[in-house]
Amino acid sequence: MIDSGRFSPTRDEVEAASDEHFSEDELPPLAATETPLAVAFRQSTLFDLGQIDVRWDAELATLWAFMTPLDRPNSNLGLIRDTMAWQRESRRVFGGTDGTGQDGALKFMVLGSRFPGVFNLGGDLEMFAECIQQRDRATLLKYGVACCEIVDRIWHCNDMNIINIGLAQGDALGGGLEALMCFDVIIAERQARFGLPEVLFGLFPGMGAYSILSRRVGPVLARQMITEGRIYTADEMCEMGIVSQVVETGEGEAATVRWIKEHQAHHAGYVGINRAGRRVNPMTLKELTDIVEVWTDTALSLSDRDLRMMRRLASAQTKLRG
């Protein structure tokens, strides 16, 4: 099993852990009418994650997941662990690379947030500042690698024949935007804001932003978005081709349901198109982790002034809890 004290297992460790998670001897007898999918659900922790609320919609062949952060609405260590478990267990329940697990029951995966006005505000800035002050390179790097593994899984659709949908009903900043941009389809409510503000405290988004934006909008605009640290509206992100659809406030979930219903009949074709796109512009985990090494060394070179700014932004995130 994965040591719960570590928050950055390798992909091999994740797969090995999922294989040993349950013993058949520990399970109660199966009911005669229980379906294979029901058995898989009962053997999984998929619906028992601390900071992600997961529900299955059989009619839409959709697995819905909503982040429910306990503290700040950012990528804290607990949320990272739960996200890895969400990815691991959904693949365990619904099948592997051939997409035939449980008779291909799963066709769409949706990720949103239950935190009012926020999708995700990115990295744990308070933890970053503490690690930088303590010169703790190892912890910073482990955190970054864990985020890269999540980004890699989303980008590659968890190695399944599914369509990934990101639902932004609030702000996606920094690492929150990095994760969101990995989805095949992004549906955003009009009030949501998007940006990569790391340059404000002397850093850059190191867990996939450069790689993803270069593939989505080209290297020139990618560099501009990263170096300017500007905040964009949902409509501006749609004009750039990053957001797929903008809907009015409060209509995000209903719009996602409509999108799924409109595309169900041609699911296989869209999966193939998305897979072809990833083949034309491949993005590897090694590329992501190489960049996170640069990010880690850059973080350790920040000035005291940069750290004060980082802590002020972390304090602003904390106030959102009210």
C-alpha positions in Angstrom: 0.0 0.0 0.0 1.1 3.6 -0.5 2.5 5.2 2.7 -0.1 7.9 3.6 2.8 10.1 4.8 3.9 10.6 1.2 2.0 12.8 -1.1 3.9 12.1 -4.4 3.7 8.4 -5.3 5.0 7.4 -8.7 2.5 6.2 -11.3 3.9 2.6 -10.8 3.2 2.9 -7.1 -0.3 4.2 -7.7 -1.2 1.3 -10.0 0.4 -1.2 -7.5 -1.5 0.2 -4.6 -4.8 0.0 -6.4 -4.2 -3.7 -7.1 -3.8 -4.5 -3.4 -6.4 -2.2 -2.0 -9.0 -4.8 -1.3 -9.0 -8.5 -0.3 -11.9 -10.6 -1.5 -12.0 -12.3 1.9 -12.8 -9.0 3.5 -15.9 -8.4 1.4 -19.4 -9.5 2.4 -21.2 -12.0 0.2 -22.5 -10.7 -3.1 -26.2 -10.4 -3.7 -27.4 -12.5 -6.6 -28.8 -9.4 -8.3 -25.7 -7.3 -7.9 -24.3 -6.0 -11.2 -20.5 -6.1 -11.9 -20.5 -2.3 -11.7 -22.2 -2.3 -8.3 -19.6 -4.8 -7.0 -16.8 -2.6 -8.3 -18.4 0.4 -6.6 -18.7 -1.5 -3.3 -15.0 -2.5 -3.4 -13.8 1.1 -4.1 -13.2 4.2 -2.1 -14.3 6.3 -5.1 -17.3 7.7 -3.3 -15.5 8.2 0.0 -12.9 10.9 -0.7 -12.3 13.6 1.8 -12.1 16.7 -0.5 -13.8 15.4 -3.6 -17.5 14.6 -3.8 -18.1 11.9 -6.5 -21.4 10.7 -8.0 -22.3 8.3 -10.8 -24.9 9.2 -13.4 -25.7 6.0 -15.3 -28.1 7.6 -17.7 -25.5 10.0 -18.9 -22.6 7.5 -18.5 -20.9 10.3 -16.5 -18.8 10.4 -13.4 -19.3 13.8 -11.7 -16.7 15.0 -9.2 -16.7 18.3 -7.3 -13.8 19.6 -5.2 -14.8 20.3 -1.6 -11.7 21.9 0.0 -11.7 21.8 3.8 -9.6 24.9 4.2 -8.4 27.3 1.5 -9.8 26.5 -2.0 -6.3 25.6 -3.3 -4.3 22.5 -4.1 -3.4 21.5 -0.6 -1.8 18.2 0.1 -5.1 16.5 1.0 -6.7 17.6 -2.2 -3.8 16.3 -4.2 -4.0 12.9 -2.5 -7.8 12.8 -3.1 -7.4 13.8 -6.7 -4.9 10.9 -7.2 -7.3 8.5 -5.6 -10.2 9.8 -7.8 -8.1 9.1 -10.9 -6.8 5.8 -9.7 -10.2 4.5 -8.5 -12.2 5.6 -11.5 -9.8 3.7 -13.7 -10.0 0.7 -11.4 -13.8 0.7 -11.4 -14.4 1.5 -15.1 -11.5 -0.2 -16.9 -8.2 0.3 -18.5 -6.7 1.5 -21.7 -9.0 -0.4 -24.0 -12.0 1.5 -22.6 -14.1 -1.7 -22.3 -14.1 -1.9 -18.5 -17.6 -2.6 -17.1 -18.9 -2.8 -20.7 -17.7 0.7 -21.5 -20.1 2.2 -18.9 -18.1 5.4 -18.4 -18.0 7.8 -21.3 -17.6 11.3 -19.6 -15.8 12.5 -16.5 -16.6 16.0 -15.1 -14.6 18.0 -12.5 -16.0 21.1 -10.9 -16.0 22.7 -7.4 -18.5 23.2 -4.6 -16.5 26.2 -3.2 -18.6 29.3 -3.9 -17.0 31.4 -6.6 -13.9 29.4 -7.0 -12.8 26.4 -9.1 -9.3 26.3 -7.7 -6.8 29.0 -6.7 -3.7 26.9 -7.4 -0.7 26.0 -5.3 -0.5 26.0 -1.5 1.3 29.4 -1.2 1.7 29.2 2.5 3.4 25.8 2.2 5.6 27.2 -0.6 6.8 30.1 1.5 7.6 27.9 4.4 9.6 25.4 2.3 11.5 28.3 0.6 12.4 29.8 4.0 13.5 26.4 5.3 15.4 25.6 2.0 13.4 22.4 1.7 13.9 21.6 -1.9 12.8 18.0 -1.6 9.3 18.8 -0.4 8.8 21.5 -3.0 9.9 19.1 -5.7 7.7 16.2 -4.5 4.7 18.6 -4.4 5.4 19.7 -8.0 5.9 16.2 -9.3 2.6 15.1 -7.7 0.8 18.0 -9.5 2.5 17.0 -12.8 1.3 13.4 -12.4 -2.3 14.7 -12.0 -2.0 17.0 -15.0 -0.5 14.1 -17.1 -3.4 11.8 -16.1 -6.1 14.4 -17.0 -4.4 15.3 -20.3 -4.3 11.6 -21.3 -7.9 11.0 -20.1 -6.8 8.7 -17.3 -5.8 6.2 -20.0 -9.5 5.5 -20.8 -11.8 6.1 -23.7 -13.6 9.0 -22.1 -14.1 12.7 -22.7 -12.9 14.9 -19.8 -15.0 18.0 -19.0 -13.8 20.8 -16.8 -16.6 22.8 -15.2 -15.5 26.3 -14.0 -18.3 27.9 -11.9 -15.7 30.2 -10.4 -12.1 31.5 -10.6 -9.3 29.2 -11.8 -5.9 30.8 -11.1 -2.4 29.5 -11.2 -2.3 25.8 -10.7 -6.1 25.7 -10.8 -6.0 27.0 -14.4 -3.1 24.6 -15.3 -5.3 21.6 -14.3 -8.4 23.0 -15.9 -6.7 23.5 -19.3 -5.9 19.8 -19.5 -9.6 18.9 -20.0 -10.9 18.1 -23.5 -13.9 20.4 -22.9 -14.1 23.4 -20.6 -17.5 24.9 -19.8 -17.3 28.2 -17.8 -19.8 30.4 -16.1 -19.6 34.0 -17.2 -18.4 35.4 -13.9 -15.4 33.1 -13.6 -11.9 34.6 -14.0 -8.8 33.0 -15.2 -5.1 33.8 -14.9 -1.5 32.9 -14.0 -0.4 35.4 -11.4 2.8 33.7 -10.3 5.0 36.4 -11.9 3.7 38.8 -9.2 5.9 37.1 -6.7 8.8 36.3 -9.0 7.7 32.8 -9.9 6.1 31.1 -12.9 3.4 28.4 -13.2 5.6 25.3 -13.3 3.1 22.4 -13.4 2.1 22.3 -17.0 1.0 25.9 -18.0 3.8 26.5 -20.5 3.4 23.0 -22.1 -0.4 23.1 -22.3 -0.7 26.7 -23.5 2.0 26.3 -26.2 -0.1 23.4 -27.6 -3.5 25.2 -27.3 -2.7 28.8 -28.3 0.9 28.7 -29.5 4.2 29.6 -27.9 4.0 33.4 -28.3 0.6 33.9 -26.6 1.6 31.3 -24.0 4.6 33.3 -23.0 2.6 36.5 -23.0 0.0 35.0 -20.7 2.6 33.7 -18.3 4.8 36.8 -18.2 2.0 39.4 -17.9 0.2 37.7 -15.1 -3.1 39.2 -16.3 -6.6 38.0 -15.3 -8.9 37.1 -18.1 -12.7 36.8 -18.4 -14.5 33.7 -19.4 -15.4 35.3 -22.7 -11.8 36.2 -23.4 -10.7 32.7 -22.7 -13.4 31.4 -25.1 -12.2 33.8 -27.8 -8.7 32.3 -27.4 -10.1 28.8 -27.8 -9.2 27.7 -24.3 -12.7 27.7 -22.9 -15.2 25.7 -25.1 -18.4 27.3 -23.9 -19.5 30.3 -21.7 -22.9 30.1 -20.0 -24.6 32.4 -17.5 -24.0 32.3 -13.8 -25.7 29.3 -12.2 -26.2 27.4 -15.5 -22.9 25.5 -15.5 -24.2 22.1 -14.5 -27.3 22.2 -16.7 -25.1 23.3 -19.7 -22.7 20.4 -19.0 -25.7 18.0 -19.1 -26.9 19.5 -22.4 -23.4 19.2 -23.9 -23.1 15.5 -22.9 -26.5 14.7 -24.3 -25.7 16.4 -27.6 -22.4 14.5 -27.9 -23.4 11.1 -26.5 -24.3 9.6 -29.9 -20.9 10.4 -31.4 -18.8 9.7 -28.3 -16.3 7.4 -30.0 -15.6 9.9 -32.8 -14.8 12.7 -30.3 -12.6 10.3 -28.3 -10.7 9.5 -31.5 -10.3 13.2 -32.4 -9.0 14.0 -29.0 -6.6 11.1 -29.1 -5.3 12.1 -32.5 -4.7 15.7 -31.2 -2.6 14.3 -28.4 -0.6 12.3 -30.9 0.0 15.3 -33.1 1.1 17.4 -30.1 2.4 14.9 -27.5 3.0 16.0 -24.0 5.0 13.6 -21.7 5.3 13.3 -18.0 9.0 13.7 -18.4 8.6 17.1 -20.1 6.4 18.2 -17.2 8.7 17.0 -14.5 11.8 18.5 -16.2 10.0 21.9 -16.0 9.0 21.4 -12.4 12.7 21.0 -11.6 13.3 24.5 -13.0 10.3 25.8 -11.1 11.7 24.3 -7.8 15.1 26.0 -8.3 13.4 29.3 -9.3 11.3 29.2 -6.1 14.3 28.7 -3.9 15.9 31.9 -5.4 12.9 34.2 -4.5 13.7 37.3 -2.5 12.2 38.2 0.9 10.0 40.7 -0.9 8.7 38.0 -3.1 7.9 35.8 -0.1 6.0 38.6 1.6 3.9 39.0 -1.5 3.3 35.2 -1.6 2.2 35.2 2.0 -0.2 38.2 1.4 -1.9 36.2 -1.5 -2.1 33.2 0.8 -3.8 35.3 3.4 -6.3 36.5 0.8 -7.1 32.9 0.0 -7.7 32.2 3.7 -10.2 35.0 4.0 -12.3 33.3 1.4 -13.2 30.6 3.9 -15.7 33.0 5.4 
